[in-house]
Amino acid sequence: MEYHLNADHPGRLDAIIRPRLPIQPFRSSSFLEAVNLSSQSEQLAGPDLVKDGVSLSDVADGARLLGHADGEPVLVVRQGDEIFAVAASCTHYGGPLAEGLVVGETVRCPWHHAAFNLRTGEAVRAPALNPLACWSTVRRGDRLHVGSKRERDPLTPTADDLATVRGDHPSSVVIVGAGAAGSAAAEMLRRLGYGGPVTMVDAEDDSPYDRPNLSKDYLAGEAEAEWIPLRPDGFYEENDIHIVRGKVESINTEGRTVRLEDGSSHPYGVLLLATGAAPRALDIPGHDLPHVHLLRSLDDSNRLIALAGRSARAVVMGASFIGLEVAASLRKRGLEVHVVAPESHPLARVLGAELGSMVRTIHEEHGVQFHLEQTATSIEKDAVVLKNGERLPADMVVVGIGVIPRLELAEAAGLSVDHGVLVNEYLESSVPGIYAAGDIARWPDPHSGAAIRVEHWVVAQRQGQTAARNILGAREKFDAVPFFWSMHYDVAVRYAGHAEKWDEVAVSGDVAARDCSVAFRKGGRTLAVASVKRDLQNLEAAAALERNDEGALHAMVVGG
C-alpha cells in the first residue's frame, strides 16, 4: 500500500487505497488465477459512466447497475431520488458488489458479507477494513453521469461514526491480543476519533495478519507472503496504535494494570481481552515428535511449508475446517494426504451429513484418503498407527482437532467464566472496565436465544468493532448474525447463523451438483443457512435472520 501526505494533518501519512486482489475468489482459490481475473477486469462491463452516462430510466429504484469510470468498475445504486456511485469491488478480497445485496443504505459483498455505506463508502461491517471510493453523480437531462472521485483514509471518522460515541472517554485502552478482534478494535477506536493511548499486547512478532489464509492459499503456495499482513509497515505507528510484543502474566483489576512476563506494567482506563484460542493438541505417544505440528500462527504455517517441501506423505489428524483446508493445501503441493477422524462424515457437527458428504467427495476427487470413525493410538517417526491397527506412513503430521479458548488470564483476574468469558449484550465482562471479544467471548445471541461462543474470524472482527464503540459510550448491542466461509479447492461453503443442534435439515437445490442451500432448523425456526454456489441467497438468508423473518427464510430455502 502506498501513502501520501495529508494536507489537513501535517506530518501524517495517509494510505492510498488500492483494492486487494481476490486471493480467495469463489470460482478459483488460486492466487495466480486471481491475478488473471484482475487483469481481465480491464475489459470493463456496462456503460462508460463519465463519457456516455446511462438513462435514468435504466436505473430502477433499489436496483444495482454496473458501469465504469476512468478505467475502474463502478456500482450505481438508486434509492428513491438519491443515486449513489461506489467502487464495484469489495476492499477485502475483491468480491463483486454488483452481485451482492443492498440493505438500507449499505451494499453487502456476496463472498464474505462485508458491508459498505453507499453514501460515504465506509466499511461498516468486517471483514472489509478499507472504505470504497465514491463518485459524485450528475444528472444531465434524462441521463446520469458520474463526476469526481473521492477516497478516504480508512481511519478518518465520518459524521455517523462521531455521532455514535458519547460521554467521557477512558484515559487509555489496552487490548490483550492483536488478532481479529483486537486489531479491529484498535482501528475502530481511531476511526471513532478516540485520541487517547491505544496499546495492543501480543506475544507474536508478526500480528496482526490475515489468519484465515494460513490454512488456505498461503499454505498451498498460491498467495505470496506480502498478502498476509492486514496493514502495511508503519500503519499502526502512523495512527498511534502502540503494539507491545510480550506475554501478559496477570491483570490487576483494582489498580487497572496489565503486567507482562518481562516485568513491565501497562495501566488501562478500559481493558479489552481478545486472547483468542489455542489449537488443541493430541495426547498420545509420539505427539511431541518434531514432524508433528499444529496450525494457528504464521510461524506454524511457515514451518508446515518448509516441512512440506521435503515431504511426500502427510497425515492430517482431524476432519475440521482447518484440517480439511490443510489437506487441500498439501494436495496442491503434491503430497499424498490421509485424513483421520472419529466422525462418520467430515464437518457433520456443523454442516450436517449432506454437506459433510459433499465435502468428503470433493476432497476424494482431489486424491485425499479418509480414515473415518478412526483415531490414532500413537505416532512414530515415520508413521501414524490407528486404533484398528492400520499403519499410515507419514513424513509429516498435522493436528487439526479444534481449539481451546485462552481463558487463563480472565479466570485469574476473577471474571465470570463458563466455556468462555461471559459478557452481556454490550460485550462487557462481569468486572467493570473489562470487555471481551473474539474466540473467548460467550455472549447472549438474540437469534438463537442462547449464550454462544463462536470461533470465526468475521465474528471476532465485528465483536472487536462493537467493543470499541461501546468503550467510547455507544451502548451498541452485539446482535450480528454469525458468518463464516470455508474453501475446499474451488468450492466455497458460506454459512450464516449459528446452529449447535437442529431437528430438521431443509435442502434447496442439488447438494451432489454443489449448487444448494441447506437450512438448519429447530422447533420450526431456522437457525442457520449454509450455501454452495448461492452467494446472493446466503446474503439474503443472513439479512432475513437479522430481521427474524422466518417467512422469507422458508420461501428462499425450503421453497427454493
N, C-alpha and C positions, 0 to 999 in steps of 0.2 A: 504494500500500500504506500502511496506517495503522500507527502504532506506539503502544505503551503502556509505561509504566514497569515495569521488572522488580522486583518486591518483594524478591527474593532477591539482586539485584545493583544496589544503589542507583546511580543515575546512568546506568544502561544502558537504552537503548530497545530493546524487542523488537518484532518485526513481528507484526501481526495478520494471519494468513494468510487471504487470500481467493482461492480458485482463479481462475486466468486464464480469461477467455472463450476458447472454442476458435477461435483465429484460423485454424487450418488443419484444419477438420473433414474427415473422409473424404468425406462426401456433399456438402459445399459448401465451397469455398475462399473464399467471400465473407465479409468481416468483418461486413457488415450482416446477412447471413443467420445468422452466428454469434450475433449479438446476439439475433436472433429465436429461435434454438434455446435460448439461455439463458433467455429469458422463458418459453418453453414448459416449461422444467423445473419451473415452479411446479405443473404438473399431474403430481404425483409418482406414480411407479409402485409397485406392491406394497403390502404391509401397513404400517400405522402401527405401527412397532416400539416406540413408547413406550406408546401407548394400548391397542392390541389385541394386540401381540406376534404371534408365529407359533408354530404347533405344532412341537415338537421333531422330530416325525416328518417334517415337511416340509423339515427342514434336513439333507440327506443328507451323509454323510462325504465331504469333498472337493468338494462342490458349492458353487455361488455362489447367493445369494438376494438380490434387490434389494428394498429397502423404503425407508422414510423415517422421520426423527425430527425433530420440531420444524421441519418445512419443508425439510429437507435430505435429499438422496438418501443412503442408507446401504447398504453392501455387507456382507452377512453370509457368513462362510466358516466351515465346520466342519471340524476336523481331529481325528478321534478324539473324545475327551471335551472338547476345547477348542473354544470358539466365539469368533471374532473379529468385530468390527464396526468398519468404517472408512468414511471418506468414499468415495463411489462414483465421483467424478470425478478423473481424473489432474490433478495440480497443474501439469503442463507446459502443455498446450493443452486440457485438459478432456475427454480421452478417456474413454469409458465402461468403467470397470474391470469391470463385470458381464459385459462381452463379451470380457474378457481371459482370462488363463491363470494358474492357481495352480500355483506350483512351490515345493515345500517350504513354508516359512513366508512366502513372498512372493506378491504378485499383480502381474502384468505388464500394462501398458497395450497394447491392440491397435493403437494408432495409431503410436507412436514407441518402443515397447518399454522405456519406463521401468519400474522395479520398486520396490515398496514392501514393507517389513516389516509383516506383518499384526499383529504383536504391539505394535510401537511406532509404526507409521505412518511410520517413517523412509524417506526416498527413498534406496534403496540402489544404484540404477543411474540414471545420466543417460539422457535429458536432463532429467528432473524434478530440481529442486533443493530444493523445499519439501516437507515431510512432509505426510502425510494426517492429518486429525483422526481420533481414535479414540473409541469409546464403550465403556463397561463393559457387560457382558452379565449379565442377571439371569434365573434360572430360577424360574418360579412354577408349581409343579405340572408339567404337561406342556407348558407354554408358555415361550417365550423372549421376553424384553423387553430393550431397551437402556436403560441408565441414564445416567450422567453422561458428558458430552463433555469430552475433553481435547485441547488443542492444544499444540504445541511450537514454540519458536523454531527456525528451520532450522539454526542453528549450535550448538545445545545438544547436547553429546555424550551418547550413550546408553552403557549398560554394555557393549554389544557393541563400540561404537566404541573405548572406552578399553581394552578387552581386546586389541585388535589391535596396539597400539603398545607398544614396549618399548625398553629400552636408553637410552643417552644421546641427548638431542635436540640438534640443531645450535644453535649460538649465534644464528643468523639464517638466514632463507631469502629469497633474491632470485629472482624469477621474471621472465624476459625474455619479454614478450608477455602481453597481457591479453585474449586471445581465448578460445576454448572451453576449451582445455587449461589455460591459465594461470589464468583466473578460477576454474575448477572446482577446481584445486589449492589456490589460496589459501583458498577456502571450506572445503575438506576439512581443511586444516591446523587451522583454528579449530574445526571440528566434532570433531576428534580431541583437542581440549584443548590444542593447542600454544600456549604463551604467549609465545614469543619474537617478535622483529620479523619481519613478513612484508611484503615490498616487491614490487610489480609495476611493471615499467618498460615503457612503451608510448608510441609516438610519436603515436598517435591521441588526439584530445581526448575522444572520446565512449565509448571502450571501458571496460568490457565491454558488449556488446549482442548482440541476437538476430540474428546474421549470416545464418542461412538465410532469414529473412523478407525480406531486402533485394531478392531477385530475385522474390519471390512477392507476397503481398498488399500489402506496403508499397509496392512499385514500382507495383502495379496500382491503388493508391489506395483499397484496401479495408481497410487497417489503419492506425490512427492512430499518430502519432509516439510517443505515450506508451507504446505496447506494445513499442517496440524495446529500451529498456534492460532488462538482465537483473535489475537491482535498483533500488530507489527511491533518490532522493537521500539521502545520509547513511548509507547501509547500510555501505559499506566503512569509513568513518571510525568508526562506532559499533562495528565489530568489529575495529578496529585493523589494518586492511589498508591499507597506505600505497601510493597509486598515484602514481608519478613519471612525468610527461609528458616524453618525450625519446627520442632515438635512441641506442642503445648503440653506442659506437665500437669498444671492444675488451674482451677478458676476460683478466685476469692470473690464470692458473691456479695459479701458485706463491704469489702473495700473496693469492689468493682475493678479488679485487676486480673490479667491473664499472665501466668508465669510460664516461661519456656524452660526446656530442659537445660539450656545453656546458662540459666540463672537470670536472664533478663525478664523484666516485667513491663507490661503494657496496660495502662489504665484505660477504661472504657466508660463512656456515658451509657451506651447501649451495646450489647453483645449479640452477634448472630452466630449460632452454631450451625455449621454446614460441613460436618466432618465426613459425610458420605458413608461408604460401605467398603468392607474389605472382602476379597474373594475367599470363599470357604475352601479350606484345604482338606485333602484326604488324610485319613488316619489309618493307614495300612503299612505293612512293611515295605520299605523302598520309596515311601512318599517324599523323602528328602534327598533322593539321588540327584546328581547335577543335571540330568536330562529331563527332569520333571519340572514343569513350570505352571504358574498361574498367570492370568492376564487381567490386569486392572490399570496399569500405568503405562506411560510412554516408554519407560525403561523396560518394562515387561515385554512390550510389543517389539522393541528393538532386539531384545535377547532372542525372542522367538524367530525373528527374521534372520538373525545370524545363525541360529541353530538349524533352521530350515535349509539354509544354503549348503550345509554339509550332511543333510539327512535324506534318506529315501523313503522311510516309513514312519508314520505318526499314528499314535492312538490318542483320541480325544475322550476324556472321561466326562460324560455328561452331555445330554442332548438338549441343553438350554439354548437360549438365543445366542449367548456368547460362544458356547461350544460349537453350535452348528455354523455360525459365521466364521469361526476359526477353521472348521473343517473345510468350508468352501474356499477360504483364502489359501490354505495349504494345498488343496487340489489345484488351484490356479498356478501354484508354484511347482506342480508336477509331482508332489509326494503321494504315495499310497496312504490312504486315510481310513482308519477304522474308528467308529463311534460306539462307545459302551455306555449303556444307560439302563436303569432299573425299570422304567416305564414301558408300556406296550406300544405307545405312539409318541414320537417326539413332540414336545410342546403341548401335549394334550391338556395339561393342567391349566394352561392359559388359553389355548386356541381351540380346544376340543379335538375329538378323534378325527373329524372330517378334514380339517385344515392340517392337523398333525400328520395324517397320512399323505396329504398332498405335498407337504414339505419333505417328508421322507422320500417320496418318489422323485422329487426334483434332485435331491442330493444323490440318490442312487443312479439317476441318469448321468450324473457327472462323476460317477465312479466311487462314491463313498460307500463303505460297507458297514452295515449296522449290526450290533450285537445287543438287542433289546431284551428286557427282562433279565438282565445280567448285571453283575457287579464284579469288581476286581478284588481278589484276595491278597495280591502282592504285586509289586513292581520290581523287576530285575533290571540289570544294567542294559539288557538288550531286548526285553520283552515285558508284556503285561500278562499276568496269569489270572484267568477268570474263575468264577465260582464253579462253573461246570467243568473245570479242568483244562479248558482250551488255553493255548499259549499264543498270544499275538505278538509277533516280532515288532520291535519299536526302537527307532533311533531317537525319538523324542516323544514325550507325553505331555499333553496339555490338559489341565484340570479346569473344567467349566461346570461346576456343580452348585452355582449360586453364590450369593454374597451374604455377609452379616453386617448389619448397621453398626457403625462405630459409636457406641453409647457410653464408653468408659468415662469420658470427661463429664458428660451430663449426669451420670449416676453419682460420681464422686462429688459433684457440685450440689447434689440434693434436688435435682429436677425430677419431676414425676416422669417415670419411665415404665412403659408396658409394651413390649415388642416395638419400641421406638420412643422418641421423645414426645410426650403428649403435649399437644398445642391446641389452642382454641381456633376459632374461625379466622382470627387475625394473625395466626402463626406465633402467638405469644406462648411461652412456656409457663410453667407454674411458678417460676421465680421472676419477680418484676425486673424489667430491663433486659431480659434474655429472650431472644426469638430462636426458632429452629426452622430449617428449611432443607429440602432435598431428601436424600435417601433415609435420613434418620427421623424425619418428621412424621408423626401419626396424627392426622387431622380429621375433624368431623366433615365427612363428604356429604353434601346435601343431596347428591344424585343417587347414591346407593343407600343413604340413611345410616351409614356405619362409619366408625373411625377406621381409616385406612392408612396404609403406608405404601408408597409406590416407588419403585427403583428405576425410574426412567428419566432420561436427560431433559426432555422438554418440560416435564412436570417440575423438576428441580430448578430449571431456569425461571419458570414462571413463579414458583414459590419465592425464589430469591428476589424477583422484582416486586412481588406483593409485599414481602417483608420489608424491603427498602421503603416503599411508600408508607407503610404503617409506622416504621421507625420515625418518619417525618410527620406523623399525625393524620394520615389519610383515613384510618379506620376502614380499610377496604377488606371485605371478606374474601378469603381464597375459595372460590367456587368454580374454578376452571375444570372442565371435563378433561380427565387424563387422556394423554395421547402418546403413542409410540409407533415406531416403524422398525421393520427388520428386513434386511436384504438377503436373498438366497439366490446367488448368481444373478440372473436378470429378472427375477421375480421379487416384487416388493409386497409385503404384508403391512397394511396400515390398520391401526386399532384405536378406536375412540371409546372412552368409557372405562369402567372397571367392574369386572365380574369375577369374584373369587369362587362363587358357587352358582349353579343355574339348574333349573329343572326342565328347560326346553331350549333346543337349538333350532332356529329357523334359517334355512338356507335359501338364498335367492341367487339364481344363476347356476353355473356348472362348475363345481369345485374341481373336477378332473380336468376341465379345459382351462383352469386357472383364470376364471372370469366370474367372480361371485362376491356376494356379501353374506356374512354369517352373523345373525343376531343371537346374543346370549340373554335369555330371559328367565325371570324368576317370579312366580306368582302373577303371571300375565304382564309383567313390566320389563321392558328392555333395559338392560344394564350396560351393554357394550355391543359394538358392531366392529367386526373385522372385515376388511375388504381386500380383494386382489383384482387389479386392473379396473377398479371402480373408484378412482380417486375422488371425483366430484361427489359421488354418493357417500363416501366416508366423511367428507366435509359436511354434507347435508345432515348426516346422522349425528355428527358432533354438535351441530347447531340445534338440532331437534332435542338432543339430550340436554343441552343448556336450557332449553325452554320447557323441559319435561313434557314434550309434545309426543305422547305415545301414539296418537293418531297418525302423525307424519311418519314416525318410525315404522309403524305397521304397514303403511302404504308403500314406503320406499323399499323396505326389506322383505317383509313377509309377503307382500303383494307383488313384489318385483321379480 
